[in-house]
Amino acid sequence: MLRKNFKLLKRFKDISSTLSKLGFYNVYEYFQLLFGIEIDESKKPQKLREALEKLGPSFIKLGQVISTRPDLIPQEVIKELIKLQDKVSPIEYDVIEDILKKNYGEDLYKIFSYIDPKPIASASISQVHVGFLNSGEKVAIKVRRPGLKELITLDSELMLILVRFLERHSKVVKDLNLQSLIHQFKRTTLREANLLIEAQNIQIFRKNFEDYPQFYVPKCYTDYTREEILITEFIEGVKISNTEELKSKGFDLKKISEELTDAYFKMVFKDGIYHADPHPGNIFVMNDGRICAVDYGMISRLPKEKKRLFYDYILAVTTLDINLAMNFYEGLNMITPKTDIMELEQDVESFLEKYYNKQLDEIDLKEMVLEVIEIVRNNHLRLPMEISYLGKTAINLEGTVRSLNPEFNPTKRLKKFLTLTTKDYIKEKVSEFKTATQLYYYSIFKLENIYRLLIRERLTFSIIFKDVEELQEFYRLQQQKLVTAILFIGLLISSGIFFIAEMTAIADILLVLSIIMGIITIYKILRF
């Protein structure tokens, strides 16, 4: 326990030192600005992003996670965090070689004929080297950064300590439920750091795109992959952001924009699983013209029932159906006790009226996503993780295809993915009927159980009164103030008594303690 506390203290000191060099002289102040609890015009969102990049791997991932939470984070901060550069200083090859030897032992040089000591990429989770298998294939060797899991766990614990402190001193922070955000960060980052999971993701995407020639998923060498090492085929191609080189090689940028957009809409609306990090550094155009995405650590899913709600929401826009649109927010369990239903309906109605009767190619995808985000934030809605990742992915995708072709509008490609065939429609309705039937029988058994409990007088109800909880918290704080005030007065009087008794040493100590207690009392009175 002592060792853990020492590590936390040392990490806190390192974070404080880094932030102070960037103009943030208080760690708590930085987190308040980052989460939008306080506003300081002199501390631009760009400075917040740069600080995360300087703080290292786990804070870069924190920035990426919170950029998907418009229900908590101000929009101007999110726009900046989306630009986060996941680049960190490379690790020495000796360290990488030790990790390889630890995992492969004596087989290392039986598997690889050559590994380039110079990395081609160094990010927050891992570092990538080019290598050759003994069988001759050129591969990308992705190695997890040493000590990463321990660092994520340590930083998560430190972030929770900071958030709990802020919660004790601000009701606004408590209502934000930032602890759930930190838990989400820890869970998703540790999952992304497990390269065996990424290997499984690659296999899923390869199967989904095996009959889709325009989009290629790299081969994964699962026999050589470990929890901290991922081996995939090396992709020869041009980064999609390098438009000049693409033009010089004769590629049609408009066609690339369309094919990339189609591939992503297929992932979301057909497969229900999508690559959640489509920034330009992860997408290549291969020499034969196929598009290839790499880095499948960050993926997200959109289950069938949630896809159906998306279809209904789009239908609500085209038919100006406010009830159908409200079903979207209710079906995704987004409405919270703080949501004013009347205000939400008015905002949704304004949104529908704006896009009613518009053709798909007249709709700006990024603008529409940001407007939905504004509705979420203004109405205190809860944002499911799958939807938050989808919003960020849509903004990233729109930026990537617009860089290829500024005139291209990705929404015009949406139509063919939103139309269901008669066969799909019948299958869907049969599935809904089956689910309803199961629910009917399940309800019968549950009602029978409830009836039996009532008969036996064993059923109890738990009711939580929010106002009573707040009142209890208020009285608890008043008790703390009273106790500190009594201690202050007691110490002050004791100091005077010892001074009269000419026991000045004890009197001085008690006087200092009473001053400290007095300051604490004043702080508690003013703060709470």
C-alpha atoms as one frame of an Amber mdcrd trajectory, in Angstrom:
protein
   0.000   0.000   0.000   2.824   2.380   0.956   4.644   1.591  -2.288   1.490
   2.301  -4.309   0.963   5.636  -2.532   4.579   6.580  -3.214   4.108   5.821
  -6.933   0.910   7.914  -7.009   2.679  10.817  -5.287   5.610  10.644  -7.708
   3.276  10.497 -10.726   1.262  13.446  -9.358   4.514  15.426  -9.011   5.514
  14.596 -12.617   2.082  15.640 -13.946   2.136  18.887 -11.920   5.630  19.699
 -13.200   4.638  19.092 -16.853   1.465  21.172 -16.536   3.273  24.074 -14.836
   5.666  24.307 -17.795   2.620  24.739 -20.049   1.048  27.462 -17.921  -1.255
  25.335 -15.756  -0.092  25.855 -12.176  -2.756  23.698 -10.562  -3.659  20.122
 -11.546  -7.221  20.600 -10.311  -7.577  23.772 -12.375  -6.463  21.884 -15.500
  -9.051  19.129 -15.021 -11.789  21.694 -14.361 -10.960  23.396 -17.677 -10.678
  20.078 -19.513 -14.122  18.927 -18.366 -15.662  22.368 -18.945 -16.416  22.921
 -15.245 -14.706  26.320 -15.413 -13.973  28.605 -18.361 -10.759  30.607 -18.755
 -10.435  32.531 -22.028  -6.631  32.663 -21.658  -6.455  28.838 -21.646  -7.541
  27.949 -25.180  -8.683  24.374 -26.011  -5.498  24.037 -28.076  -3.445  24.396
 -24.865  -5.529  21.673 -23.218  -4.814  19.330 -26.158  -1.079  20.132 -26.161
  -0.927  19.368 -22.430  -2.441  15.910 -22.971   0.126  15.197 -25.689   2.949
  16.218 -23.336   1.606  14.157 -20.404   2.196  10.918 -22.308   0.463   7.730
 -23.494  -2.369   7.283 -21.004  -3.395  10.950 -21.123  -3.457  10.886 -24.935
  -5.859   7.943 -24.707  -7.881   9.828 -22.062  -8.206  12.709 -24.532  -9.390
  10.340 -27.251 -11.986   8.809 -24.912 -13.382  12.106 -23.615 -13.551  13.449
 -27.186 -16.371  10.909 -27.668 -18.419  12.322 -24.763 -20.230  15.472 -25.902
 -22.757  14.877 -23.127 -19.994  15.827 -20.655 -17.344  17.842 -22.499 -17.859
  21.273 -24.155 -18.058  21.167 -27.950 -15.122  23.567 -28.476 -12.890  21.275
 -26.378 -14.062  18.164 -28.278 -13.291  19.781 -31.661  -9.708  20.303 -30.472
  -9.298  16.873 -28.859 -10.281  15.160 -32.127  -6.993  16.582 -33.501  -4.936
  14.788 -30.825  -1.678  13.519 -32.312  -1.039   9.997 -31.072   2.732  10.285
 -31.400   5.225   9.778 -28.588   8.977   9.386 -28.335  10.168   5.999 -29.650
  11.479   3.270 -27.354  15.065   2.092 -27.735  15.315  -1.070 -29.853  17.150
  -2.916 -27.051  13.964  -2.696 -24.969  11.831  -3.876 -27.914  14.219  -6.782
 -28.525  13.941  -7.821 -24.846  10.131  -7.941 -25.186  10.433 -10.051 -28.360
  12.880 -12.448 -26.683  10.621 -12.730 -23.625   7.698 -13.784 -25.841   9.466
 -15.949 -28.434  12.553 -17.158 -26.579  14.987 -19.078 -28.777  12.405 -19.161
 -31.598  12.787 -15.418 -32.258  15.365 -15.822 -35.012  13.631 -18.929 -36.350
  10.514 -16.809 -36.956  12.138 -13.585 -38.218  15.041 -13.322 -40.655  15.351
  -9.552 -40.092  13.822  -6.790 -37.933  14.551  -3.138 -38.683  15.714  -1.491
 -35.419  14.285   1.859 -36.538  10.518   2.129 -35.867   8.150   3.369 -38.574
   5.597   4.536 -35.988   5.584   5.213 -32.247   2.192   5.793 -30.602   0.730
   5.821 -27.096  -0.106   2.098 -27.043   2.611   0.553 -29.180   5.574   0.910
 -31.511   5.787  -0.585 -35.020   8.851  -2.053 -36.751   9.237  -3.552 -40.200
  10.464  -7.138 -40.353  10.726 -10.226 -42.546   9.583 -13.708 -41.648  11.908
 -16.588 -42.458   9.307 -17.624 -45.023   9.992 -14.325 -46.849   6.873 -12.236
 -46.095   7.351  -8.591 -45.161   5.504  -7.861 -41.916   4.619  -5.063 -39.509
   5.665  -5.927 -35.938   3.564  -4.026 -33.417   4.979  -4.128 -29.871   3.151
  -2.789 -26.819   5.026  -0.152 -24.837   6.674  -1.665 -21.727   4.900  -0.981
 -18.431   1.846   0.414 -20.248  -0.786  -1.567 -18.315   0.751  -0.496 -14.995
   0.862   3.148 -16.167  -2.795   3.072 -17.271  -3.836   1.561 -13.924  -1.750
   4.105 -11.965  -3.007   7.104 -13.955  -6.606   5.871 -13.688  -6.274   5.692
  -9.908  -4.764   9.184  -9.829  -7.542  10.580 -12.052 -10.171   9.028  -9.750
  -8.528  10.686  -6.723  -8.640  14.057  -8.519 -12.265  13.569  -9.599 -13.364
  12.520  -6.082 -11.688  15.633  -4.667 -13.509  17.819  -7.206 -16.790  16.036
  -6.436 -16.427  16.789  -2.720 -16.017  20.495  -3.498 -18.495  20.966  -6.334
 -22.039  19.688  -6.821 -21.666  20.422 -10.563 -18.800  17.916 -10.804 -20.723
  15.323  -8.804 -23.667  15.569 -11.204 -21.365  14.987 -14.204 -20.497  11.477
 -12.973 -16.905  11.796 -14.182 -15.942   8.608 -12.336 -17.811   6.601 -14.987
 -15.758   8.407 -17.644 -12.483   7.426 -15.942 -13.677   3.806 -15.657 -14.576
   3.885 -19.366 -11.093   5.206 -20.178  -9.402   2.458 -18.158 -11.589  -0.317
 -19.611 -11.252   0.721 -23.273  -7.525   1.508 -23.057  -6.626  -1.786 -21.381
  -8.706  -3.571 -24.013  -6.898  -1.714 -26.804  -3.558  -2.597 -25.169  -4.357
  -6.321 -25.475  -3.068  -7.089 -28.980  -4.700 -10.547 -28.984  -8.060  -8.726
 -29.030  -6.885  -6.596 -31.957  -5.928  -9.801 -33.801  -9.490 -11.098 -33.265
 -10.870  -7.790 -34.597  -8.752  -8.108 -37.744 -10.116 -11.603 -38.369 -13.702
 -10.300 -38.078 -13.073  -7.444 -40.536 -11.283  -9.733 -43.007 -14.346 -11.995
 -43.048 -16.735  -9.033 -43.438 -14.777  -7.694 -46.432 -13.746 -10.944 -48.130
 -16.265 -10.297 -50.959 -15.666  -6.541 -51.088 -12.718  -5.945 -53.451 -12.459
  -2.150 -53.015 -11.445  -2.373 -49.334  -8.604  -4.513 -47.987  -7.905  -5.686
 -44.432  -4.299  -6.781 -43.716  -3.548 -10.418 -42.993  -2.791 -11.221 -39.352
  -0.267 -13.895 -38.417  -2.129 -15.258 -35.404   0.419 -18.035 -34.712   3.048
 -15.383 -33.923   0.769 -12.893 -32.171   0.904 -12.471 -28.393  -0.831 -10.191
 -25.876   1.922  -7.563 -26.307   2.986  -8.354 -29.903   0.892  -8.224 -33.094
   2.227  -9.461 -36.447   0.420  -8.351 -39.621   1.384  -8.147 -43.265   3.146
  -4.921 -44.209   1.003  -2.676 -46.410   2.758  -1.003 -49.333   0.866   2.119
 -50.272   0.341   5.869 -49.976  -1.234   7.508 -46.926  -4.643   8.847 -47.886
  -3.640  12.305 -46.604  -0.826  12.525 -49.194  -3.063  13.846 -51.982  -0.228
  15.115 -54.173   1.419  11.691 -54.366  -1.957  10.058 -55.032  -2.535  12.464
 -57.934   0.955  11.889 -59.320   0.277   8.127 -59.392  -2.922   8.714 -61.358
  -5.465   7.814 -58.660  -8.980   9.270 -58.909  -9.485  11.112 -55.583 -13.267
  11.346 -56.079 -13.478   7.571 -56.556 -11.326   6.978 -53.454 -13.637   9.272
 -51.422 -16.699   7.328 -52.575 -15.171   3.889 -51.946 -13.896   4.821 -48.475
 -17.299   6.268 -47.540 -19.096   3.178 -48.885 -16.777   0.901 -46.884 -17.537
   2.780 -43.663 -21.278   2.892 -44.241 -21.120  -0.875 -44.876 -19.335  -1.366
 -41.541 -21.932   0.667 -39.637 -25.250  -0.122 -41.338 -24.630  -3.644 -42.633
 -21.963  -5.323 -40.500 -22.710  -3.508 -37.227 -18.999  -3.305 -36.344 -16.752
  -0.458 -37.461 -13.196   0.857 -37.293 -13.535   3.712 -34.775 -10.327   5.595
 -35.594 -10.381   6.540 -39.310  -7.822   9.338 -39.152  -5.619   9.773 -42.272
  -2.597   8.059 -40.691  -4.528   4.789 -40.471  -5.749   4.652 -44.084  -3.659
   3.812 -47.166  -4.260   3.535 -50.896  -2.440   0.420 -52.108  -0.548   0.271
 -55.404  -3.449  -1.568 -57.066  -5.933   1.163 -56.010  -7.556  -0.693 -53.122
  -8.127   1.161 -49.850  -6.625  -0.394 -46.735  -7.202   0.544 -43.090  -4.707
  -0.453 -40.394  -4.828  -0.386 -36.572  -7.930  -2.274 -35.448  -7.418  -1.687
 -31.716 -10.206   0.874 -31.475 -13.421  -0.609 -32.860 -17.060  -0.240 -31.880
 -20.299  -2.110 -32.499 -23.819  -1.064 -33.440 -26.286  -3.854 -32.578 -29.340
  -4.525 -34.776 -31.833  -2.913 -32.424 -29.785   0.301 -32.346 -29.391   0.288
 -36.124 -33.174   0.068 -36.370 -33.458   3.187 -34.187 -31.067   5.008 -36.534
 -33.203   4.052 -39.526 -36.288   5.324 -37.703 -34.554   8.616 -36.845 -33.624
   9.206 -40.485 -37.211   8.333 -41.459 -38.419  10.853 -38.854 -36.341  13.558
 -40.576 -37.874  12.762 -43.977 -41.458  12.580 -42.611 -41.211  15.277 -39.899
 -42.421  12.713 -37.324 -41.561  14.063 -33.863 -42.843  10.928 -32.069 -40.622
   8.645 -34.140 -37.638  10.902 -33.447 -38.342  10.880 -29.696 -38.420   7.052
 -29.830 -34.731   7.265 -30.817 -33.774   9.034 -27.569 -36.057   6.869 -25.436
 -35.014   3.615 -27.126 -31.337   4.321 -26.497 -32.087   5.163 -22.831 -30.627
   8.651 -23.282 -33.197  10.554 -21.211 -32.082  11.364 -17.651 -33.935  12.795
 -14.608 -32.485  16.217 -15.520 -33.973  16.180 -19.030 -36.889  18.545 -19.629
 -39.024  16.540 -22.079 -40.843  19.599 -23.399 -37.580  21.410 -24.183 -36.132
  18.267 -25.765 -39.185  17.922 -28.024 -38.844  21.570 -29.092 -35.120  21.122
 -29.925 -35.794  17.908 -31.846 -38.667  19.546 -33.733 -36.396  22.452 -34.762
 -33.771  19.935 -35.903 -36.332  17.993 -37.975 -37.712  21.161 -39.571 -34.220
  22.229 -40.616 -33.519  18.977 -42.502 -37.078  18.209 -43.665 -37.414  17.862
 -47.461 -33.640  18.131 -47.967 -31.910  15.726 -50.329 -29.092  13.652 -48.814
 -26.486  15.445 -50.921 -27.672  18.752 -49.427 -26.920  17.640 -45.852 -23.517
  18.343 -44.285 -22.722  15.217 -42.227 -20.338  16.951 -39.810 -22.736  19.854
 -39.213 -25.641  17.478 -38.587 -23.622  15.360 -36.116 -22.525  18.491 -34.224
 -26.158  19.659 -34.015 -27.224  16.325 -32.532 -24.330  16.657 -30.051 -25.640
  20.115 -29.101 -29.106  18.635 -28.456 -27.520  15.953 -26.256 -25.569  18.485
 -24.194 -28.296  21.130 -23.861 -30.855  18.588 -22.682 -28.638  16.662 -20.250
 -28.991  13.440 -22.224 -26.977  10.299 -21.499 -24.877   9.214 -24.483 -24.336
   5.447 -25.005 -20.723   4.531 -25.766 -21.529   3.035 -29.191 -23.249   6.255
 -30.267 -20.501   8.518 -28.931 -17.845   6.605 -30.903 -20.058   6.737 -33.990
 -20.280  10.537 -33.766 -16.517  10.914 -33.508 -15.984   8.436 -36.350 -18.418
  10.347 -38.587 -16.564  13.633 -37.966 -13.170  11.993 -38.633 -14.448  10.302
 -41.805 -15.981  13.527 -43.101 -12.680  15.354 -42.564 -10.690  12.616 -44.319
 -12.862  12.444 -47.465 -13.161  16.250 -47.669  -9.347  16.478 -47.692  -9.398
  14.248 -50.790 -12.232  16.071 -52.499 -13.578  19.292 -50.879 -16.726  19.121
 -53.031 -17.594  15.566 -51.968 -20.499  15.092 -49.555 -20.466  11.660 -47.831
 -24.197  11.734 -47.032 -25.083  11.330 -50.733 -23.653   7.769 -50.526 -25.900
   6.921 -47.594 -29.056   6.091 -49.544 -28.115   2.606 -50.720 -27.240   1.520
 -47.175 -30.521   2.704 -45.664 -32.859   0.783 -47.948 -33.875  -2.690 -46.803
 -34.677  -5.427 -49.312 -38.049  -7.197 -48.995 -36.227 -10.297 -47.761 -34.357
  -8.328 -45.072 -37.586  -6.603 -44.014 -39.450  -9.941 -43.633 -36.519 -11.422
 -41.680 -36.479  -8.410 -39.396 -40.234  -8.595 -38.719 -40.018 -12.363 -38.021
 -37.196 -11.649 -35.563 -39.264  -8.928 -33.869 -42.240 -11.304 -33.582 -40.001
 -14.001 -32.068 -38.601 -11.503 -29.533 -42.126 -10.313 -28.614 -43.276 -13.920
 -28.118 -40.303 -14.685 -25.853 -40.978 -11.510 -23.873 -44.662 -12.524 -23.490
 -43.827 -15.944 -22.000 -41.060 -14.462 -19.846 -43.520 -11.857 -18.463 -46.033
 -14.571 -17.540 -43.467 -16.408 -15.407 -42.291 -13.150 -13.818 -45.848 -12.104
 -12.944 -46.412 -15.514 -11.364 -43.272 -15.071  -9.225 -44.358 -11.581  -8.136
 -47.798 -12.921  -7.216 -46.266 -15.664  -5.060 -44.002 -13.157  -3.303 -46.960
 -10.910  -2.556 -48.884 -13.847  -1.113 -45.951 -14.765   1.123 -45.429 -11.096
   2.151 -41.810 -11.248   1.078 -41.837  -8.444  -1.493 -40.156  -5.167  -0.498
 -39.847  -1.900  -2.392 -36.741   0.311  -2.362 -37.524   3.998  -2.919 -34.766
   6.599  -3.141 -35.689  10.214  -2.480 -33.137  12.464  -4.194 -34.166  15.517
  -2.147 -33.723  13.590   1.121 -30.230  12.494   0.023 -29.306  16.091  -0.761
 -30.696  17.204   2.626 -28.640  14.509   4.392 -25.527  15.711   2.566 -26.298
  19.316   3.593 -26.603  18.369   7.285 -23.416  16.277   7.105 -21.497  19.320
   5.839 -23.010  21.529   8.586 -21.882  18.992  11.200 -18.336  19.112   9.811
 -18.344  22.929  10.045 -19.618  22.778  13.632 -16.976  20.238  14.695 -14.099
  22.239  13.170 -15.458  25.463  14.773 -15.636  23.778  18.221 -12.064  22.439
  17.822 -10.873  25.917  16.809 -12.458  27.579  19.851 -11.292  24.770  22.182
  -7.693  25.001  20.999  -7.724  28.806  21.238  -9.075  28.760  24.800  -6.620
  25.987  25.804  -3.752  28.065  24.421  -4.813  31.011  26.608  -5.083  28.829
  29.714  -1.575  27.364  29.219  -0.203  30.859  28.553  -1.657  32.126  31.878
  -0.095  29.064  33.540   3.266  30.188  32.017   3.577  26.956  29.992   4.433
  28.965  26.883   5.802  26.101  24.732   2.531  24.170  24.913   0.577  27.429
  24.548   2.440  28.279  21.326   1.802  24.818  19.844  -1.907  25.029  20.679
  -2.062  28.565  19.238  -0.584  27.367  15.912  -3.013  24.423  15.834  -5.936
  26.745  16.555  -4.882  29.063  13.698  -4.714  26.087  11.308  -8.117  24.878
  12.508  -9.480  28.403  12.121  -8.311  28.554   8.497  -9.935  25.154   7.804
 -13.177  26.383   9.411 -13.239  29.567   7.299 -12.479  27.521   4.154 -15.339
  25.101   4.842 -17.785  27.939   5.541 -16.858  29.844   2.367 -16.517  26.767
   0.118 -19.717  24.976   1.054
